[in-house]
């Protein structure tokens, strides 16, 4: 989700430590999906690195053109224009993301729901005007929200939005999918040792030469620029953090998050963040949002049921940071 907490690289990333691999480290960055995508990779030479990075960013740009809710011409927005009508044939990428989104929605009882678009539009307006949405406006928007109102047909690869006026928002899952796609492109170019960072989403491949993994730090709740309190060691995995550090708003003296509960239409109050480690980016990206909405008591058991996943939830309690972790969180802590 755009605006979530940034993940910080712990000091420093490994230098090349295996002479016979003769790999060098290269870093590239480009703006996409409303944030900065940064790719760090190890390649035999600059030409190989440049070629792979260009292909990777081209893939991200392609996905942005498919999944953006800011671009009227995107495939996503064209689908939304047909809400209330017949099933629509969609691209393999869009169908894959929506299929994953529906699975997460079912497992979290709707705490993550990409049909949340009408509610998100209300809170974007509130951020601009500094006026809360009215109860009536929220009620009207909620009538167009609900993952049960979106029907997928895997055989025909079609999507049907059952209610006119429905709007999909992939801000809580698209960057994770893009991170997975970037690693896939890099692998096709013979590069397996890589890290992709996009805001609060990080996806890593094989470990840097001479290292056990990539060290990734999670930004503190109140000061994202401060040294991380939690440092992870990841290999062929992803970590994503959702929180309100970047897009919180103060209205009538209360701090409202940009993270909204799809079931109530209400933005969360107070400071909190959730970080999820998973085997792929699309899973980590979706479940961190769900964990923020559900809270640790209801959310951690769900994370514990996901193979290879772990989570950290942090919230502010009268000025004190209170944290909770899932069963496997300790498996990823760097020494």
Secondary structure, 3 states (H helix, E strand, C coil): CCCCCCEEECCCCCCCCCHHHCCEEEEEEEEECCEEEEEEEEECCHHHHHHHHHHHHHHHHHHHHHHCCCCCCCHHHHHHCCCCCCCEECCHHHHHHHHHHHHHHHHCCCCCCHHHHHHHHHHHHHHHHCCCCCHHHHHHHHCCCCHHHEEEECCCCEEEECCCCCCCCCCCCHHHHHHHHHHHHHHHCCCCCEEEEECCEEEECCCCCCCCCEEEEECCCCCCCCCCCEEEEECCEEEEEEECCCCCEEECCEEEEEEECCCCCCEEECCEEEEEEECCHHHHHHHHHHHHHHCHHHHHHHHHCCCCCEEEEEEEECCEEEEEECCCHHHHECC
